[in-house]
């Protein structure tokens, strides 16, 4: 029995003595089965996995693999000895699976966090937003800086519209995402080819209108609003508010302009008017 478990441990390159990894688990397993108390064994597997991983700077996944192989070998050995042991081995299967599942919770949560962090990093590098197909937030900031510099250099005015999508009450994520996608299509259809349109946050769009008068910006806004309102679901749990500006003289950077527009939508959310000029 001991040689079988040692081979299982070495097969996953834990390079750990049998006594330090599996013998404590076998002892706890015997105690748990004799006392009909699975909690003892569940706690032991969870604690042993974390301890081994911490002491040897190993990945939790490798420790779980070693435990699974070792306990699997122990179960097979029991089944081959006698009818009673076979019955014990049969009971051990579900117990082993639940123990490994519990022990793996910490690893799974850590892995999910890493994947989420990598996902955000990749999204930050992308120039296109995956949900809407518009420019990503980072790309909008870059393009806005370029556009502001161009307007400053050529003395051309610039208009900007920030559209904030406000979820009023509980709105399903799928419904909100679908509304964002449909709103992106409506906005893109209502702007000129050389206007800049993208995401400005989780639930915000920004449109940059170069070489446009104040009246022109107002006209674009009035053309877009009915179409966007028509995309709102029947339950009316999603509302829209707008911040609009027109710069004859460009005297601010991209971050400052977006902050100005964000302040405008914040004012629109608490005020009577859904459109605020800033």
N, C-alpha and C positions, 0 to 999 in steps of 0.2 A: 504493500500500500504506500509506504513512504517513498519508495523509488518511483512509483507512478506519479505521485504528486510533485516530486523533485523534477522529473522530466518535463512535466507540464509547465512548471515555473521557468525552467531554463529555456524552454521552447520559445518563450516570448522575451527572452533576453533581459529579464529582470535582474539576473545575476544576484539573486538574494537567496540566502540559506533557507531551506525548507522550514526549519523550526521557527524562523522569524515571521514567515508569511502564512503558511498553511496550518501548522500545528495548532495555533490558537483558534483558528476557525473550525478545525475539526473538533476540538474540545468543546467549543461553544455549540457546534452542531449536535453533537451527542447529547449535551445537556438540554438543548432546545427540544430535540425529538423525544427524549425520555420524559421531560416535564410537560410536553405538549404545549410549549410556549414559544411560538415562532418569533416573538419580538426580540428575544435574546439573540437569536441568530441574525436577524435583520440588522439590529444595532451593531453587532460585531462586524458584519461584512462592511457596513458603511464606515465604521470607525477604522477598520484595518486598511481599507482602500485609501482613505484620506491620509492616514499615518504613513503608509508606505510611500505614497506619492510625495508627501512633504519631506520625509527624511532623505529620500534618494533623488529629489528633483526630477521625478519622472512624470510623464503625462498620465493623467488619470485614466485615459483610454487604455493605455498599456497595462496598467494595474488591473482594470476591469477584465481585460482579456485573459490575464494570468489567473485571476480568481475564477473566471468562468471555466477555463480549461482544467484547473485543478479540482474544482468542485464537481465538474462533469466526470473527471476520472474517478473521483471518490464515489460518485453515484453508481457508475458502471461496475466498480469493484464490489460494492454492496450487493448489487443485483445478481452478481455471479456467485455469491457465497451460499445463500440458503433462502428458502421461501420467505422467511420473516424479513431478512435483509432486503429482499426484492421489494417487499411491501414498503419498507422504510425508504428505499431508493425512489419508489414511485411517489411517495409523499414529498421527497426532497426536491423533485423537479420544480413544481410551482413555487416552493419556498425559495429555492435558489434564484429563480427568475425575478421574483419580487424583491429579493435582497439586492441583486445587481441593479435593478431598476432604481431602487431607492438610493443606492450608493452613487449612481450615475447622475443624479439630479444636479449636483454641484458642477460637474463637468459640462453637462448639457447647457446649463445657464451661462457658464463662462464662454462656451463655444458660441452660443447665440449672441452674446455681447460682442465677441470678436467679429463675427460675420456682419453684425449690424454696423460696427464701426468701419469695417472695410467697405461695406455697401455705401455708407455715407461719403467715404473718401472718394470712391469711384464716381458717385453722383456729382461730387464737387468738381471733379476733373472734366466731366462731360460738358459739352457746350449745349446740348439739347436735353430738355426735361423729358424723362421717360413717360410720365403720365400724360402730358398734354401735347408733346411734340414741339413745344415752343422753346425759345431760348431758356437755358437754365438760369437760376438766380445769379450765379457768379459771372456767367457770360453777359447777362444784362448789365451788371455793374461795369464790366469791362467796356461794353459797347456804349454805355451811357457816358463814360469818361471820354471815350473817343469822340462821341457826338458833341459833348459839351466843348471840347477843345476846338472842334471844327467850327462850331457856331461862334465861339469866342474869336477865332482867327478871321472868319469871314463876315462877322457882324450880322449874322442871320439869327432870327429869333427861333425859339424852341418852345413847343408845347408838350405837356406831359399829363397823363391821366393814370391814376392809381385806382384800381378796382379791388375792393376788399369784399370777400365772400364771408358772410357772417352766419354761422349755424346757430339758430335760435332753438334751444332745447336739444333733445336727443336726436341726432341724425346719424343714420348708419354710414359707416365709412365708405361702403360701396356706392351709396346714393350720392355722397359728397364728391367722390372721385368722378362719378359719371357726370355730375353737374360741372365740375371743373373742366372735364374734357369737352363737353358741349359748349361751355362758355368760351373756351380757347378757340374753337372753330368759329363761333360767332364773331369774336373779336378780330380774328385773322381775316375773315371775309369783309369786315367793315373798314379796314385800314388800307393805306396805299402800299405799293410794293416796297418802297424804300423807307417806310416807317419801321420802327423797332418795337417788337412785342415779345414779352417773356414773363416768366414767373418772377415775382418779387418776394416770395415767402411761401409758407405752406398753403395759404389760401388767398393769395393776392396776385394780381396781374398788373404790369406796368406797360403803358404804350407811350413811346416817344415820337413826337410829331415835328420833325425838322422843317424849317422854312414855312411856318404856319402862323397866321395871324390869330389874335385872341378870338375873333369871331369864327375863324376856321376851327379852332379847338372846340368852341362851343357847339358848332354844327356837327362835328364828329361825335361829340358826347351825346347829343340829342339823337343822332342816328343809331348809336350803339345801344342806348339804354332800353328801348322797347324789345329789341331782340334778346338781350340778356335777361330781362324780366320774364320773357316768354319761356325761357329755359327752366325757370324755377318750378319745382315739383308742386303738384296740386295741394299738398299738405301745407305749403307755405312755411316750412321750417327753415328755409334758407333765404336770407336777405342780402341785399347788395348796398354798398355805400361807396362814394366816389370822392377822391381828392383831385383837384385840377389846378394846374398852374400854367402860366405863360411868361416866358422870360424874354424881354427885349434886349436886356443886357445880361450876359452870362457871367455871374460873379461868384459861383459856388461850384464845389466838386460833386461827383456822383453820389457819394455817401450822404452829403448834406442835403442834396435834392431829394433823395429817397426818404431821408428822415423827415424832411418838411412835408412830403406827401403823406407819410405814415401818420404824422400828427394831425393832418387834415382828416384822414379817415377815422381816427380816434374821436375827433370832434363830431364827425357826422354820426357816429354810432350812438352818442348820448344826446344829440340834438334833434330838433324837429326836421331839419333838412337832411336829405340823404346825399346831397352834393355840396361840397365845401370848396371854395376857391382859396388857394393859399398863395 
